[in-house]
C-alpha cells in the first residue's frame, strides 16, 4: 500500500514575505516563477483569464521533528479543542503540503504575480491550478467556531 512519490517543484515563490508569521497574508504580493528548464511561457497561456489561482506548495522549512501525526490544539491555544492534523490546515503536516487560493494580478513570461499567497520567498511550488466555480464546494459549508476564529486575522 505504501508508495513513495518524488515531486519536483515546477517553480518557486519569489518576493513577498520572508518571515513565517501566522496572520495578515491578505495584502502579501509575490511572484511565482516557473522553472525555465521545464517550461516555456506557453505553460501559462490562458491563465490571465482567471481571477484566482490555487497554488500547491511545500512547507520546506518545517523540521522533521515538528511534523504532527496525531491531534494537537491549533496554534497551541489551550482554549481551542484538540483536533487531528487532518482537521486543520497547519504547516506541520505529514507531507508538508500547502494549498492556497490567491488572486492573479499579472503574468510576465514564466512568472505569475499573485496577491494573498500564504507562502514565503523561496518556497517550492509543486503545482498551479486555476480556480473554477465548477470545482468549488457544492452545498453548505460548515465548520466549528474555532476554525472561523483562527481565520479572523489571517487575511
C-alpha positions in Angstrom: 0.0 0.0 0.0 2.8 2.4 0.9 4.4 4.0 -2.2 6.9 6.8 -2.3 6.5 9.6 -4.8 9.1 12.1 -5.8 7.8 15.5 -6.7 9.9 18.1 -8.5 9.0 21.8 -8.0 7.5 23.5 -11.0 8.9 26.8 -9.7 9.4 28.9 -6.6 7.9 31.8 -4.8 9.9 35.0 -5.3 9.4 38.1 -3.2 6.5 38.6 -0.8 7.1 37.8 2.8 10.3 36.3 4.1 9.1 35.6 7.7 6.7 32.8 8.6 4.0 34.6 10.6 0.5 33.2 11.1 -1.5 36.3 10.2 -2.0 39.2 7.8 -1.4 37.4 4.5 -4.2 39.2 2.5 -2.1 42.1 1.1 1.0 40.0 0.6 2.2 40.1 -3.1 4.7 37.7 -4.6 5.7 36.2 -7.9 5.6 32.5 -8.7 8.5 31.8 -11.1 8.3 28.7 -13.2 11.4 26.6 -13.8 12.8 27.7 -17.2 14.4 24.3 -17.7 11.0 22.6 -17.6 8.6 25.2 -19.1 8.1 27.8 -21.8 5.8 30.8 -21.3 3.0 28.9 -23.1 2.6 26.8 -20.0 0.8 29.9 -18.5 -1.3 30.6 -21.7 -4.9 31.3 -20.8 -4.2 31.8 -17.1 -4.7 35.5 -17.4 -8.5 34.9 -18.0 -8.8 33.6 -14.4 -9.1 35.8 -11.4 -7.7 33.3 -8.9 -5.2 30.5 -8.8 -4.7 27.6 -6.4 -1.1 27.1 -5.5 0.1 23.8 -4.1 3.4 24.3 -2.4 5.8 22.6 0.0 6.3 23.8 3.6 10.0 23.1 3.1 11.2 24.8 6.3 9.3 22.5 8.7 11.8 20.3 10.5 11.2 16.6 10.7 10.7 16.7 14.5 8.0 19.3 14.1 5.7 17.1 11.9 2.4 16.2 13.6 0.8 12.8 13.1 -2.0 13.0 15.7 -4.1 15.6 17.4 -3.0 19.0 18.7 -4.5 22.3 19.6 -4.4 24.7 16.7 -1.6 27.3 17.2 -1.1 25.7 20.6 -4.0 27.7 22.1 -5.3 25.9 25.2 -8.9 27.2 24.7 -9.2 25.6 21.3 -10.1 21.9 21.0 -7.7 19.1 20.5 -8.1 18.1 16.8 -6.3 15.8 14.4 -3.8 17.2 12.0 -6.2 16.4 9.1 -8.9 18.6 10.8 -6.7 21.7 10.5 -4.5 23.5 7.9 -1.3 23.9 9.9 2.1 23.7 8.2 3.4 20.8 10.3 1.6 18.2 8.1 2.9 14.7 7.4 3.7 15.6 3.7 4.3 19.3 4.3 1.8 20.3 1.5 0.3 23.7 1.5 -2.6 24.9 -0.6 -3.7 28.5 -1.1 -6.2 30.2 -3.4 -4.8 33.6 -4.3 -5.6 36.4 -6.8 -3.8 36.5 -10.1 -2.5 40.1 -10.7 -0.5 39.7 -13.9 1.6 37.3 -15.9 5.0 38.1 -17.4 6.8 35.3 -19.3 7.3 32.4 -16.9 6.1 34.4 -13.8 2.7 35.0 -12.2 2.2 37.9 -9.8 -0.2 36.9 -7.1 -1.8 38.5 -4.0 -2.8 36.7 -0.8 -0.4 33.7 -1.1 0.5 32.4 2.3 3.9 31.1 1.3 7.2 32.8 1.9 10.0 33.8 -0.5 11.9 30.8 -1.8 9.1 28.3 -1.2 9.0 25.4 -3.7 5.8 25.4 -5.8 4.6 21.9 -6.8 1.6 22.8 -9.0 -0.7 25.6 -10.1 -4.4 25.2 -10.9 -6.9 27.9 -11.9 -9.9 28.4 -9.6 -13.0 27.3 -11.4 -16.5 27.7 -10.0 -17.3 24.1 -11.0 -14.7 22.8 -8.6 -15.9 24.9 -5.6 -17.7 23.0 -2.9 -21.3 22.1 -3.6 -23.8 22.6 -0.8 -23.4 24.2 2.5 -20.0 24.5 4.1 -19.9 24.0 7.9 -17.0 24.5 10.3 -16.5 24.7 14.0 -16.3 28.1 15.8 -12.5 27.8 16.4 -11.9 27.5 12.7 -13.7 30.8 12.0 -11.8 32.4 14.9 -8.4 31.3 13.7 -9.0 33.0 10.4 -10.1 36.4 11.8 -6.7 38.0 11.3 -5.3 35.6 8.7 -6.1 37.6 5.6 
